[in-house]
Amino acid sequence: MTKQQEGFALTAKSIIKELEKRNMEGFFCESSKDAVELVLSLLPEHATISWGGSETIKECGLMDAIKAGNFNLLDRSAVKPEEYREFYSKVVMADAFLMSTNAITENGELVNIDGASNRLSCLLHGPQNVYVIVGMNKLVCDVPAAIGRIRNVACPANTLRLNRKTPCSVTGKCGDCYSQDSICSQIVITRRSTQPKRIKVILVAENLGY
């Protein structure tokens, strides 16, 4: 383990304690490979799984592992618009939902900003278990810092990825816009989970996602 990873491990230990207070389960992994192996070990065979279109999930290799495994994957990228409502009714009943978070505070709060909010609705309610993979680059001190990070780091990058025409896609900074292309419709702070250990947060000692 490198010195940086040792530092991340110490920080993660503190965050995991905070997550436990909030009815969430926390884990720390030194690498994406370890994180993928951990999630696969926690998932039951033949589980029905969906995901929130996360760049982190793709970058760490978890999506490829899920597709290669013995699982029933509900993938919205293969669904026609007219079929989405029926498809989503299956997603909310899935055994597991895979996602990342836009930011996590030192106190264990998950902070997210979303457009359509299909991702966040599944975080809040529905799937039996939610697996949140988080690179340590998304760690911030508190909720205001989290919102600032999301608006000025994550959202501009995501609007470019999604080819959205918003002020932040041009300037790289939040314009607090009401554009039809805005991906900032909902701001959600998850301060605790009603169901103990339903939300499982895997902290990874790497830079992952936006």
Sequence and secondary structure as in RCSB ss.txt:
>XXXX:A:sequence
MTKQQEGFALTAKSIIKELEKRNMEGFFCESSKDAVELVLSLLPEHATISWGGSETIKECGLMDAIKAGNFNLLD
RSAVKPEEYREFYSKVVMADAFLMSTNAITENGELVNIDGASNRLSCLLHGPQNVYVIVGMNKLVCDVPAAIGRI
RNVACPANTLRLNRKTPCSVTGKCGDCYSQDSICSQIVITRRSTQPKRIKVILVAENLGY
>XXXX:A:secstr
  HHHHHHHHHHHHHHHHHHHTT EEEEESSHHHHHHHHHHHS TT EEEE   HHHHHTTHHHHHHHSS EEE 
GGG  GGGHHHHHHHHTT SEEEE  SEEETTS EEEEESS HHHHHHHSSSSEEEEEEEGGGEESSHHHHHHHI
IIIIHHHHHHHTT   HHHHHSS      TT S SEEEEE   SSTTSEEEEEESS    
